[in-house]
Amino acid sequence: MSDKLVITNGEQKFSFRKPTKAEVKRLFDEFSKYQDNISGVMEKTLLSLAEDKENLATFLEQKPGALPALFNKVFEEVGFGENFLVVEK
């Protein structure tokens, strides 16, 4: 399994390094600490993982609404969005 993710929207391609366990834990801490600036935490985190930070920053400046979709796609690779079902109570 590769530590590199390449994501495209059909127009542009972005490469990211997969987040480490320590980075995921730090992300949870930052979400808790900066609840009034979740989008800032998301953007900072994505930029820290991006191969071409300048290109990503420019894209997010032009299309700020794409931030959650990009963030979710990157973090799906480390368990975000994992679905669980209660099978016994």
C-alpha distances in whole Angstrom, upper triangle without the diagonal:
4,7,9,10,13,16,19,22,24,26,23,20,18,15,14,12,11,13,14,16,19,19,18,21,23,23,24,27,28,28,31,32,32,33,35,33,30,29,29,27,24,25,25,22,20,22,21,17,18,18,22,23,27,26,24,27,29,28,28,32,32,30,30,30,26,25,24,22,20,20,19,16,15,15,14,11,12,15,17,19,18,21,23,26,29,30,33,35
4,5,8,10,13,17,20,22,23,21,17,15,12,11,9,8,12,13,15,18,17,18,21,22,21,24,26,26,27,30,31,31,32,34,31,28,27,27,25,22,23,23,19,18,19,18,14,15,14,18,20,23,22,21,24,26,25,25,29,30,28,28,28,24,23,23,21,18,18,18,15,13,14,14,11,12,15,18,20,19,23,25,28,31,33,35,38
4,7,10,13,17,20,22,23,20,16,14,10,8,6,5,8,9,12,15,14,15,18,19,18,21,23,23,24,27,28,28,29,31,28,25,24,24,22,20,20,19,16,15,16,14,11,12,12,16,17,21,20,19,22,24,23,23,26,28,26,26,26,23,21,21,20,17,16,17,14,11,12,13,10,11,14,16,19,19,22,25,28,31,33,35,37
4,7,10,13,17,19,19,16,13,10,7,6,5,6,9,12,15,17,15,16,19,20,19,22,24,23,24,27,28,28,29,30,27,24,23,23,21,18,18,18,15,13,14,13,10,10,9,13,15,18,17,16,19,21,20,20,24,25,23,23,24,20,19,19,18,14,15,15,13,10,12,13,10,12,16,17,19,20,23,26,30,33,34,37,39
4,6,10,13,15,16,14,10,8,6,5,6,7,10,13,16,18,16,16,20,20,18,21,24,23,23,26,28,27,27,29,26,23,21,22,20,17,17,17,15,12,14,14,10,9,10,13,14,17,16,14,17,19,17,18,22,22,20,21,21,17,16,16,14,11,12,13,9,7,10,11,9,11,14,15,17,18,21,24,28,31,33,36,38
4,7,11,12,13,10,7,6,4,6,9,10,13,17,20,21,19,19,23,23,21,24,26,25,25,28,30,28,29,30,27,24,22,22,21,18,17,18,16,13,14,15,12,10,10,12,14,16,14,13,16,17,15,17,20,20,19,19,19,16,16,16,14,11,13,13,10,9,13,13,11,15,17,17,18,20,23,26,30,33,35,38,40
4,7,9,11,8,6,5,6,8,11,12,15,18,21,23,20,19,23,23,21,23,26,24,24,27,29,27,27,28,25,22,20,21,20,16,16,18,16,12,14,16,13,11,12,12,14,16,13,11,15,16,13,14,18,18,16,17,16,12,13,13,11,8,11,11,8,8,12,12,12,15,17,16,17,19,22,25,28,32,34,37,39
4,5,7,6,4,6,9,11,15,16,18,22,24,26,23,23,26,26,23,26,29,27,26,30,31,29,29,29,26,23,21,22,22,18,17,20,18,15,16,18,15,13,14,14,15,16,13,12,15,15,12,14,17,16,14,16,15,12,13,14,11,9,13,13,10,11,15,15,15,18,20,19,19,21,24,27,30,34,36,39,41
4,5,6,7,9,12,14,18,18,21,24,27,28,25,24,28,28,25,27,30,28,26,30,31,29,28,28,25,23,20,22,22,18,17,20,20,16,17,20,18,15,17,16,17,17,14,13,16,15,11,13,16,14,12,14,13,10,12,13,10,9,13,13,11,13,16,16,17,20,21,20,19,22,24,28,31,34,36,40,41
4,6,8,11,14,17,20,21,23,27,30,31,28,28,31,31,28,30,33,31,30,34,35,33,32,32,29,27,24,25,26,22,21,24,23,19,20,23,21,18,18,17,19,19,15,15,18,17,13,16,18,16,14,17,16,13,16,17,14,13,17,17,14,16,20,19,20,23,24,23,22,25,27,31,33,37,39,42,44
4,7,10,14,17,20,22,24,28,31,32,29,28,32,31,28,31,33,31,30,34,35,32,32,32,28,26,23,24,25,22,20,23,22,19,19,22,20,17,17,16,17,17,13,13,16,14,11,14,16,13,12,16,16,13,15,17,15,14,17,18,16,18,21,21,22,25,26,25,25,27,29,33,36,40,42,45,47
4,7,10,13,17,19,21,25,28,29,26,26,29,29,26,29,31,29,28,32,33,30,30,30,27,25,21,22,23,20,17,20,19,16,16,19,17,13,13,12,14,13,10,10,13,12,9,12,14,13,12,15,15,12,14,16,14,12,15,17,15,15,19,20,20,23,25,23,24,26,29,32,35,39,41,44,46
4,7,10,14,16,18,22,25,26,23,23,27,26,24,27,29,27,27,31,32,29,30,30,27,24,21,22,22,19,17,19,18,14,14,17,14,11,11,10,12,13,10,9,13,13,11,13,16,15,14,16,17,13,14,16,14,11,14,16,13,13,17,17,17,20,22,21,22,24,27,31,34,37,40,43,44
4,7,10,12,15,18,21,23,19,20,24,23,21,24,26,24,24,28,28,26,27,27,24,22,19,19,19,16,14,15,14,11,11,13,10,7,8,7,9,11,8,7,11,12,10,12,15,15,14,15,16,12,12,15,13,9,12,14,11,10,14,15,15,17,20,19,20,23,26,29,33,36,38,41,43
4,7,10,12,16,19,20,17,18,22,21,20,23,25,23,24,27,28,26,27,28,25,22,20,20,19,16,15,15,14,10,11,12,8,6,5,7,10,12,10,9,13,15,13,14,18,18,17,18,19,15,15,16,15,11,12,14,12,10,13,15,13,16,19,18,20,22,25,29,32,35,38,40,42
4,6,9,12,15,16,13,14,18,18,16,19,21,20,20,24,25,24,25,26,22,20,18,18,16,14,13,13,11,8,9,9,5,4,6,8,10,13,12,10,13,16,14,15,18,19,18,18,19,15,14,15,14,10,10,13,11,8,10,13,11,13,16,16,18,20,23,26,30,33,35,38,40
4,6,9,13,14,11,13,16,16,15,18,20,19,20,24,24,24,25,27,23,21,20,19,17,15,15,14,11,9,10,9,5,6,7,11,12,15,15,13,16,19,18,18,21,23,22,21,22,19,17,17,17,13,12,14,12,9,11,13,11,11,15,16,18,20,23,26,30,33,35,37,39
4,6,10,12,10,10,14,14,13,16,18,18,19,22,23,23,24,26,23,20,19,19,17,14,15,15,11,10,12,11,7,9,11,14,15,18,18,16,18,21,20,19,23,24,23,22,22,19,17,17,16,13,12,12,11,7,8,10,7,8,11,13,15,16,20,23,26,29,31,34,35
4,7,8,6,7,10,10,10,13,15,15,16,18,19,20,21,23,20,17,17,17,14,13,14,13,9,9,12,9,7,10,13,16,15,19,19,17,18,22,21,20,23,25,23,22,22,19,16,16,16,13,11,12,12,8,8,10,9,7,11,11,15,16,20,22,26,28,30,33,34
4,5,5,6,9,10,11,13,14,15,17,19,20,21,22,25,22,20,20,20,16,15,17,15,12,13,15,12,10,14,15,19,18,22,23,20,22,25,24,23,26,28,27,25,25,23,20,19,20,17,15,15,15,12,10,13,11,8,12,13,17,17,21,22,26,28,30,32,33
4,5,5,6,9,10,11,13,14,15,17,19,20,21,24,22,19,21,20,17,16,18,17,13,15,17,15,13,17,19,22,21,25,26,23,24,28,27,25,28,31,29,27,27,24,21,20,21,19,16,16,17,14,11,13,12,8,11,12,16,16,19,20,24,25,28,29,30
4,5,5,6,9,10,11,12,14,16,16,18,20,23,21,19,20,19,15,16,18,16,12,15,16,13,13,17,19,22,21,24,26,23,24,27,27,25,28,31,29,27,27,25,22,21,22,20,17,18,19,15,13,16,15,12,14,15,18,19,22,23,27,28,31,32,32
4,5,5,6,9,10,10,12,14,15,16,18,20,18,16,17,16,12,12,14,12,9,11,13,10,10,14,16,19,17,21,22,19,20,24,23,21,24,27,25,23,23,22,18,18,19,17,14,15,16,13,11,14,13,11,13,13,17,18,21,23,27,28,31,33,33
4,5,5,6,9,10,11,13,14,15,16,19,17,14,16,16,12,11,14,13,10,12,14,12,12,15,18,21,19,23,23,20,21,25,24,22,24,27,25,22,22,21,17,16,17,16,12,13,14,11,9,11,11,8,10,10,14,14,18,19,23,25,27,29,30
4,5,5,6,9,10,11,13,14,15,19,17,15,17,17,13,14,16,15,12,15,17,15,15,18,21,24,22,26,26,23,24,27,27,24,27,30,28,25,25,23,20,19,20,19,15,16,18,15,12,15,15,11,12,12,16,16,19,20,24,25,28,29,29
4,5,5,6,9,10,10,12,14,17,15,13,15,14,10,12,14,12,10,13,15,13,14,17,20,22,20,23,25,22,21,25,25,22,25,28,26,23,24,23,19,18,20,19,15,16,18,16,13,16,17,14,15,14,18,19,22,23,27,28,31,32,32
4,5,5,6,9,10,10,12,14,12,10,12,11,8,8,11,10,8,11,13,12,12,16,19,21,18,22,23,19,19,23,22,20,22,25,23,20,20,19,15,14,17,15,12,13,15,13,11,14,15,12,13,12,15,17,20,22,25,27,30,31,31
4,5,5,6,9,10,10,14,13,11,13,13,10,11,14,13,11,14,17,15,16,19,22,24,22,25,26,22,22,26,25,22,25,27,25,22,22,21,17,16,18,17,14,14,17,15,12,15,16,13,13,11,14,16,19,20,23,24,27,28,28
4,5,5,6,9,10,13,13,11,14,14,10,12,15,14,12,16,18,16,17,21,24,26,23,26,27,24,23,27,27,24,26,29,27,23,24,23,20,18,21,20,17,17,20,18,15,18,19,16,17,15,18,20,22,23,26,27,30,31,30
4,5,5,6,8,11,9,8,11,10,7,10,12,11,10,13,15,14,16,19,22,23,20,23,24,21,20,24,24,20,22,25,24,20,21,21,17,16,19,18,15,16,19,17,15,18,20,17,18,16,19,21,23,25,28,29,32,33,33
4,6,5,6,9,8,6,9,10,7,9,12,12,11,14,16,16,17,20,23,24,21,24,25,21,20,24,23,20,22,24,22,19,19,19,15,14,17,17,13,14,18,17,14,17,19,17,17,14,16,19,21,22,25,26,30,31,31
4,6,6,9,10,9,13,13,10,12,16,15,14,17,20,19,20,23,27,28,25,27,28,25,24,27,27,23,25,28,26,22,22,22,19,17,21,21,17,18,21,20,17,20,22,19,19,16,19,20,22,23,26,26,30,31,30
4,6,9,9,9,13,12,10,13,16,14,14,18,19,19,21,23,27,27,24,27,28,25,23,27,27,23,25,28,26,22,23,23,20,19,22,22,19,20,23,22,19,22,24,22,22,19,22,24,26,27,29,30,34,34,33
4,5,5,6,10,9,8,11,13,12,13,16,17,17,19,22,25,26,22,24,26,22,21,24,24,20,21,24,23,19,20,21,17,16,20,20,17,18,22,21,19,22,24,22,22,19,21,24,26,27,30,31,35,36,35
4,5,6,9,10,9,11,14,14,15,17,19,19,21,23,27,27,24,26,27,23,22,25,24,21,22,24,22,19,19,20,17,15,19,20,17,18,21,21,19,21,24,22,21,18,20,23,24,26,28,29,33,34,33
4,6,9,9,10,12,14,14,16,18,19,20,22,24,27,27,24,25,26,23,21,23,23,19,20,23,21,17,17,19,16,16,20,20,18,19,23,22,21,23,26,25,24,21,22,25,27,29,31,32,36,37,36
4,6,5,7,9,10,11,12,15,16,17,19,20,24,23,20,21,22,19,17,20,20,16,17,19,18,14,15,16,13,13,17,17,15,17,20,19,18,21,24,23,23,20,21,24,26,28,31,33,36,38,37
4,5,5,6,9,10,11,12,14,15,17,18,22,22,19,21,21,18,17,19,19,15,17,19,17,13,14,14,11,10,14,14,12,13,17,16,15,18,20,19,19,16,17,20,23,25,27,29,33,34,34
4,5,5,6,9,10,11,12,14,15,16,20,19,17,18,18,15,13,16,15,11,13,15,13,10,10,11,8,8,12,12,10,12,15,15,15,17,20,19,20,16,18,21,23,26,29,31,34,36,36
4,5,5,6,8,10,11,12,14,15,19,18,15,16,17,14,12,15,15,12,13,16,15,11,13,13,10,11,14,14,12,15,17,16,16,19,21,20,21,18,20,24,26,29,32,34,37,39,39
4,6,5,6,9,10,11,13,14,18,18,15,17,18,15,14,17,17,14,15,18,17,14,15,15,11,11,14,13,10,13,16,14,13,17,18,17,18,16,18,21,24,26,29,31,35,36,36
4,6,5,6,9,10,11,12,16,16,14,16,16,13,12,15,15,11,14,16,15,12,12,11,8,8,11,10,7,10,12,11,11,14,15,15,16,13,16,19,21,24,27,30,33,35,35
4,5,5,6,9,10,10,14,14,11,12,13,10,9,12,11,8,11,14,12,10,11,10,7,9,11,10,8,12,13,12,13,16,17,17,19,16,18,22,25,27,31,33,36,38,39
4,6,5,6,9,10,13,13,10,12,14,11,10,13,14,11,13,16,16,13,15,14,11,12,15,12,10,14,16,13,14,17,18,18,20,18,20,23,26,29,32,34,38,40,40
4,5,5,7,9,12,13,11,14,15,12,12,15,15,13,15,18,17,15,16,14,11,12,14,11,9,12,13,10,10,14,15,14,16,14,17,20,23,26,29,32,35,37,37
4,5,5,6,10,11,9,12,12,9,9,13,12,11,13,16,15,13,14,12,9,10,11,8,7,10,11,8,10,13,13,14,16,14,17,20,23,26,29,32,35,37,38
4,5,5,8,8,5,9,10,7,7,11,11,10,12,15,15,13,15,14,11,13,14,11,10,14,14,11,13,17,17,17,20,18,21,23,27,30,33,36,39,41,42
4,6,8,10,8,11,13,11,11,15,15,14,16,19,19,17,19,17,14,15,17,13,12,15,15,12,13,17,16,16,19,18,21,23,27,29,33,35,38,40,41
4,7,9,8,12,13,10,12,15,15,14,17,19,19,17,19,16,14,15,15,12,10,13,13,9,11,14,13,13,16,16,19,21,24,27,31,34,36,38,40
4,5,5,9,9,7,10,12,12,12,15,17,16,16,18,15,13,15,15,11,11,14,13,10,13,15,15,16,19,18,20,23,26,29,33,36,38,41,42
4,6,9,9,9,11,14,14,15,17,19,19,19,21,18,16,18,18,14,14,17,15,13,16,18,17,18,21,21,23,25,29,32,36,39,41,44,45
4,6,6,6,9,10,11,12,14,16,16,17,19,16,15,18,18,14,15,18,17,15,18,20,19,21,24,23,25,28,31,34,38,41,43,46,47
4,6,5,6,9,10,10,12,14,15,15,17,15,14,17,17,13,14,18,17,15,17,20,20,21,24,22,25,27,31,34,37,40,43,45,46
4,5,5,6,9,10,10,12,14,14,18,16,15,18,19,15,16,20,19,18,20,23,23,24,27,26,28,30,34,37,40,43,46,49,49
4,6,5,6,9,10,11,12,13,16,14,14,17,17,14,15,19,18,16,20,22,22,24,26,25,26,29,32,36,39,42,45,48,49
4,5,5,6,9,10,10,11,13,11,10,13,13,10,12,15,14,13,16,19,19,21,23,21,23,26,29,32,36,39,41,44,45
4,5,5,6,9,10,10,13,11,10,14,15,12,13,17,17,16,18,21,21,23,25,23,24,28,31,34,37,40,43,46,46
4,5,5,6,9,10,13,12,12,16,16,14,16,19,19,18,21,23,24,26,28,26,27,30,33,36,39,42,45,48,49
4,5,5,6,8,10,9,9,13,13,11,13,16,16,16,19,21,22,24,25,23,24,27,30,34,37,40,43,45,46
4,5,5,5,8,7,7,10,11,10,11,14,15,15,17,19,21,22,24,21,22,26,28,32,35,38,41,43,44
4,6,6,9,10,10,13,15,14,15,18,19,19,21,23,25,26,27,25,26,29,32,35,38,41,44,46,47
4,6,9,9,11,14,15,14,16,19,19,20,22,24,26,27,29,26,26,30,32,36,38,41,44,47,48
4,5,6,8,11,11,11,13,16,16,17,19,21,23,25,26,23,23,27,29,32,35,38,41,44,44
4,5,6,9,10,10,12,14,15,16,18,20,22,23,24,21,21,25,27,30,33,36,39,42,42
4,5,7,8,10,11,13,14,16,17,18,21,22,23,19,19,23,25,28,30,33,36,39,39
4,6,5,6,9,10,11,12,14,16,18,20,20,17,17,21,23,26,29,32,35,38,39
4,6,5,6,9,10,11,12,14,16,18,18,15,16,20,22,25,28,31,34,37,37
4,6,5,6,8,10,10,12,15,16,16,12,13,16,18,22,25,27,30,33,34
4,6,5,6,9,10,10,13,15,15,12,12,16,18,21,24,27,30,33,34
4,5,5,6,9,10,12,14,15,12,13,16,19,23,26,29,32,34,36
4,6,5,6,9,11,12,12,10,11,15,18,21,24,27,30,32,33
4,6,5,6,9,10,10,7,8,11,14,17,21,24,26,29,30
4,6,5,7,10,10,9,9,12,15,18,22,25,27,30,32
4,6,6,8,10,9,11,13,16,20,23,26,29,31,33
4,5,5,7,5,8,10,14,17,20,23,26,28,30
4,5,5,5,6,7,11,14,18,21,23,26,28
4,6,7,9,9,13,16,19,23,25,27,29
4,6,9,9,13,15,19,21,23,26,27
4,6,5,9,11,15,18,20,22,24
4,5,9,11,15,18,21,23,24
4,6,9,13,16,19,21,23
4,7,10,13,16,19,20
4,7,10,13,16,17
4,7,9,12,14
4,6,9,11
4,6,7
4,7
4
